[in-house]
């Protein structure tokens, strides 16, 4: 049966795509850019179900397939488009692959939000955490995006509860090797684990570099208008990325930023309260004992 991995963003998705799925010998992994070309890029009036079916059939090579893209769940730092994006993608996936195993990774919301904000800074943004979290009018961030229960429930209406596989990023982070062995067993993957590099990808900036990176982002305009900038300096972005990559490895700037350092007590309290009911419903209906273990708000 096909596997559809939705993300969420900031739950180890890039590592799974770059380091793991390609080593699953009994499935054909479809790269993220191909998934996006087929399911994400066509606009609302040009998606062709039959063409998508034909494109997928050409990729199977007589194996079941793995589709993976965090854009299926909606990207955190591009706005969530009030859910229209992820709901439409779910319908497209179901129209082409009406029977599939749905794999969803979730993460404690305050940690995911802090990580998403750090990614926003790494990508060139420089709004304060307050403006970032209050930016729904800009389609930059939406709290409702991380109401995991709503997305899980919608996929259940399409595929049925028995087809849903929900995993916690915290389990992966705490013991990645044993987690991936259990993950593979649950999904029927055949994997040579000796060939896999478990080095993390997309690590966060050290806390001491955060303010410096935000200041440096004032001197180039990149990708989206959700930032302040003075004037662009030609080539500054490439130079800055090299400098900060070097700084991040230095002991002088050691100490990764923690959620409380990024968000502060006020926002952490707000976030816990915001997701309390939806997390509780997820905990009760899907028996996710790890939510309690990892101190999700319930």
C-alpha angles and dihedrals in degrees: 000000000000119000119222114194112194103183122207099227114254093028099105094281096139092050092051091050098044102033111023120026094058089061094058100107100192096051132059110234115215110208120240096248090054091048090051093048091054103038110015111036101055108092123239093272101040105051107123112202095193093049090050091051090051093048092050092048090056090056101051100081089197092303135102111260138233116216117191133175131139086213087073087071094035127261115268098217098046097058122261096247087231092290097299091113099053093040092053092046090052090054092048092050092049093048091056099033107026091171118050144124109256115214118195126179118199133185135197102280100232090053093045092049092049090049092047090052091051089051089051089055092046089051092055106274125132109180114134116255088255094055091042093054093043093049102101089120088062094050088238104116134007125187090206090063089074095051090114093184093066095054093043090050092051093051088048090057089054103038107015130249094273090063095057122098113185120190132183120232089213090064090052093047095048097051110002098174098051091039092055091048090054091043090053093048092051093051097039096245122163107212137169099219093190088072096055125099109213094192109132120250127212096019116188124257120263109262091242090062098049098088092041092052092048090053092048090053089066089078103061138042114222137179101317140028095238096112147058121256137172102203134324120258113206111248093003094123095057092044092048093050092054092048095049093045087056093044092051090061094050120102087222090071098034121139119081117233114261125214094251090052091054101038107027125216095285095059094040089055091048092049094049091050093045095056099033098102097040092048090049091053090049090049094050100041099041100032094234099170090176090073089069093040093054096042100249109172108266 
